């Protein structure tokens, strides 16, 4: 059987690479790159048959997959560690409508009765989830 043309090998490489962009399986990309490498090899050193070309594609794809899958997958899916405590834990807040207004957010005060403190500035001791602990100055 005759070998595949350089143009067809290159086209298959481009096709598999674009298919990877659509499917995002992170597996098909290696076959796309392998087809492109075999197209370059075929251009400079003609291969005897289609079976040699396809075998070379499979071997190159498996080698690339084993060599680069884990490092690139961890790089692409690197999770950014955002801390949950982006609000400063200590500072000054104002009591409004029986809630603590602190850094633009409202919190429920759990450690004391604040019904008589409306409009008063207080010191924030601790913030946890939607609860606040305050010290009245």
N, C-alpha and C positions, 0 to 999 in steps of 0.2 A: 504494500500500500504506500502511496506517496505521502510525503510529509505535508504538514499544514504550512501555508504561506506566512511570511513574516507579518503581513498586514492582518491576517486573520488572528494570529497569536496576539498581536498588539491590541486588536479590537476586543478580543476576549478579556485581556488584562484590564482594559479600560472599563468594559462592561461589568466585570466582577467588582472592580473598585467602586463604581457608582452604585452597584447593587448593595454593597456594604454600607454606603452612606444612607440608603433608604431603609435597610433592615436593621442596621446597627447590631449585628450579631457578634462582631469582632472575631469572626472566623473566616468569612468569605474574602476578607481583605488579603489574606495570605495567598490565596489562589490567584487573585488579581495580580499581586506583585510577582508571583511565580510565573504567570503567563507573560508578563512584561520582561522578566529576566530571560525566559526561554526565547522570546522574540528577538532580544538582543543577541543571544548566543546563536540563534538560527541565521541572523543577518551576517555575522562574521564567520561562523563555522557551520555550514549546512549539516543538519542531522539527517540520518538515513531514512527514518520512517516516523509515522504518526505515533506509533507505540513508544518509541524512544522519547519523543517530545512530551507525550502525556505522562510517561513515567518520570521524566525529569521535572515536570510541573508538580507532580504529587510529592516527589522527594524534596524539592525546594520549599513547597508549601508546608510540609510537615516540619522541616528543619527551622523555617522561619517561625512557625507557630510555637514550637518548643522553646526556641531561643528568646522570643520577644513577647509572648502572650502575657505572662504574669507581670513583667515590669511595666508594660504599656497599659494594661488593664488597671493596675493600681494607680498609675499616673492619671489616666482618664477619669477614674471614679474616685479620686482622692476626695475624701470628705473633709470639709472645713469644720474645725472644731470651734463652734460658737459657744461661749459660756452663757448660761442662763441668767447670770447676775450682772446684766448690763446696766442696771440701775444702781447708783451708788447706795451703799447700805446706811450711810450716816449723812446727816445734813439738816437743813431747815425746811419745814413744810407748813402749809396753812390749812386750818380746818375750815371746810366749806360744806354746807348741807350734810352735816354729820359724817363726813368722809375726809380723809387726809388727802390734800392736793400736794403731790410731791413730784417734782420733775415732769410736770405735764400729765401725770396719771393720778387716778383716784384709787385710794386703798381703804379697806375697812380697818378701823382701829380696834384691836382686840383686848388690850390690857387695861383700859379705863373707860369711864363714861365721858364722852366728849360733847354731850348735848348743850352744855353751857359755854363751850369754847368756840362757838362759831365766829370765824374771822380772826382767830388768834393764831399767832405764829408759834409753832412747837418744834422741838428737836426730835428728829427721827433716830431711834436707836437701832431698829432692825426692820428689814423688809423680807418677807417670805411669801412667795406666790402672790396672793392678793391681800395679804394681811400685813398690818404695820403695828409696830410697838413704838410708842412715843414717850417723851418726857416733857411735861408741861413746865415751862420756865417760870 
